Amino acid sequence: MKQTNSVMRLIKHQCPECGSNEVRTRIVQDKFEYGSGPKAITLEAPIPYRECSSCNLQYTDSEADDLRHDAVCRHLEVMTPSDIKSLRKGYDLTRAQFAELTRIGEASLARWETGEVIQNAANDDYLYLLSFPENLKLLEERRNPQRSVKTEEVAKPLTERFKMLDERSLKTKLQEESEFELRPAA
């Protein structure tokens, strides 16, 4: 956080009240409630707190909101908006390309990246798995219609998933089948 703090001090901010550029920033440990009712908890986040020297307005801005949002994401153990955006940009994909490849709705992706909403745990796990290049490569191969699939590749997993009957069991099942009759409804 120290690197972020030094960067924030260098950035000039304009007072939303009087328009002055004489705005000082200090970092404060903000405590805020997350959730409601008996399940509400108190979270903390270091946020920039602004003070205008000209009109004495004290305020927080969208940067503080983003840092609070990140604290909620960390509490929920999900990726932050910047993590999601970095993941997509790390593959050098536009939002539309990433959405098409992953089948995540482009609007959902945009909402997650901007912090409008927090993705659910299942989607977060999917995003986590996509952080491994080999998983993205598997999706790319799956989406490629020209990909050739050998019969052995398809058949092999089926034999591993289904129990094979030995000859004796097969004869028993065939006998049972031949003796089976539907009775008229009563």
WOZI-V197915 format. One line per field, one symbol per residue. phi: phi as a letter, one per 20 degrees, with the letter a starting at -180 (. if undefined). psi: psi as a letter, one per 40 degrees, with the letter a starting at -180 (. if undefined). burial: I if it has 16 or more other ideal C-beta (glycine too) atoms within 10 Angstrom, else O. A space follows every 50 residues. Layout:
phi = ???
psi = ???
burial = ???
//
This chain:
phi = .fffgffffeeeddffednfeedecceceedbecnbmfefcddcbfcfdd beffdmfdbdcfffgfffgfffffffmcfegfffffgfffeldfgfffff femegfffgffffenfcdfffffffffgfffegffffffgfffffefede gffffgffffedfeefffffffffffffefceeffe
psi = ddddddddddhhihhedeeieghihihihhhihhaiaeeiihiihhihhi hhddeehhiiaddddddddddddddefiiiddddddddddefiidddddd defhhddddddddeedihiidddddddddeehddddddddddeheehhhi dddddddddddihhhiddddddddddddehihiii.
burial = OOOOOOOIOOOOIOIOOOOOOOIOIOIOOIOOOOOOOOOOOOOOIOIIII OIOOOOOOOOOOIIOIIIIIIIIOOOOIIIIOIIIOIIOOOOIOIOOIIO IIOIOOOOIOOIIOIOOIIOOOIIOOIOOIOOOOOIOOOOOOOOOOOOOO OOOOOOOOOOOOOOOOOOOOOOOOOOOOOOOOOOOO
//
